[in-house]
Amino acid sequence: MVATRAGSVLLVGSLVGVGLAGPSSATASSSGAAGVEHRVATASSQFVPPNLTLVAGDTLTHTNLDVLEHNVVSEDQGPDGSPLFESAIIGAGDSAPVEGVEQLEPGVYPFTCVIHPAMSGEVEVVEPPADVPQVLLAPVPGAFQLPVAMAQHPEGDDLYIVEKTGTIRAVRDGLLFDPVPVLDISDEVSGDLEQGLLGLAFSPDGDLAYINFTDTAGDTHVVEFEFDDGVLVPESRREVLSVEQPFTNHNGGTLTFGPDGYLYMGLGDGGSGGDPEYNGQSLDTRLGKMLRIDPRASGDDPFTAPPSNPFAPDPDDPEKVIPPGALAEIWAYGLRNPWKFSFDAETDDLWIADVGQGDWEEINFRGAGSTGGENYGWNHMEGLTLYPGRPEGAVEPEGHVPPIHVYDHEGGSCSVTGGYVYRGEAIPSLQGAYVFSDWCDGRLRYIRQENGQASGETELGVTVPSISAFGEDHDGELYAISLGGTVFKILPLA
C-alpha cells in the first residue's frame, strides 16, 4: 500500500493528482518524513497560483505549461550566496522539484524566474498547528463514474454512491462493491458539469428513496421510489416536483431529510452568472432557495408544504402574514448555488455551503431553533459585502443573515464543497468541527462554531482532487468524494 504524508496527515491508497491550483500528495514512507507536495505552474509567463501557503516541511514542484522555458528561484539568498530554493530550468510540459523549499523556516519568501525576472510569486511557510487532528484517507472499494453524493439507508450499513452519469451504486456493508447499479436512469439525464443525477435521500423509515436529477432538457426533477431488498423499485416511480431551469448551471442537487422528518432540497438561482433573472430575492420561484416539503402525495397534490413553513398558510395561525406570490414550499432564500448542505447529527443545526460568484465562498449557519424565512442575501450580497453586479440601487436586504464563514479565491480556491459536522468517535479531536473543502484546491479544512460565531479556518493538510461531496455514515464518520471516481473514508492516523 502506498502512503503519502500531508504534514501530520497520511493518505493511504492509490495516489491521485490534483489540478495545478492546489497541492497533491507526495510519495513517502509511513514514517511521515515528507510533507505534502504542492504544485506551482508557469503559464502565459505567469505563476499559477502566484501565492502559496505551505506548512514547514512541505515540498513544491514546478510544472511548465508555457511555450517558453521557465524555472522557480528564490529572490532571497542563503549565507553562501545561493538561492534559498530553486528548480531546474524546464521546457514546455516538463516538471521539476523546487529544491530547498522543504528546509524553509516559517516566513514569507518571494520568488521569480531566472529567465523572465519580471515574473513574481510568493511562498508563505507556516508552522503546523499543534492540535490539528491526525487523519488518513482510506479508499472505499469500487471504481465510480463521476460520484457526487453518498447516502446510507436508515436500517443498514450499505453505502449508496450517486454517480452524476445517472446511476446509483452500492458498497455492501461499506466493504464490498456491488457492480450492479441499484438504479440506472443514465438515458434520462443531462451531462453538463453541474447537471446529471445529483442527490439521493432515504425516508426516515427507509421504505422510500428520493432522487434529484436534471433531465435531457436540463430541468430539475425530484422523484420518489419504493426501496426494497437493496434497490430502488423502478415500477414504483412517482414524480414529486419539477423545476424548469433557464441555464445549465447552478442546479443545487442535495436532498436530505431534516430532524423534523421533512425533505429539504437546495436549488441554485437558475444559472448563468450574477443571477440575471433575480431569482434569489424573488419569492415566487423555487430557484435560489432552500425548500422544505412533505414529499408524500396528498390527494391530487404530489407533495405538501408544512404549515410551519414561513410562507405557507397555517390554519392554526390565521393572522400569519405571507408576502403576495410567495411559494409555500420555500424555507429560506437569497442563495446562489447551495450545492451541499447538512444537518448536525447531534444539535440539528443547519449548515449551508453556498457557492460564490467571483470573489467569495460562503458557509451559512442557522441553529436548530430556526423557523425558516432566512434571507442569505444573494444577489445583493456576496459573502459579507455588496455584490458588485447587484441590481442598480440594491442595498443589503433587510434582515439579511450573513454567512458564518467566508473565504476568497486566492491560492487557487474557486467553489466551496460543503460537508458535515463530525460526530464520530474515531477522531476525538475533530469532534464538533464542520469539515468542508473547495472544488479547485481540494484541501480538507474545518471550522468550529460557538454561539453562532465561527473559529478561524484550520486545514487538515490532506487533499482530495476535484472534491465533489462529503458523506456521513450512521456512526458519524465522514467520507470525502472525488469526482475522479474515488470515495475516501476519513480515519484516524493512529
Summary of the structure (lengths in Angstrom):
residues: 494
radius of gyration: 23.5
end to end distance: 16.5
largest distance: 83.6
contacts: 1728
relative contact order: 0.12
helix: 2%
strand: 42%
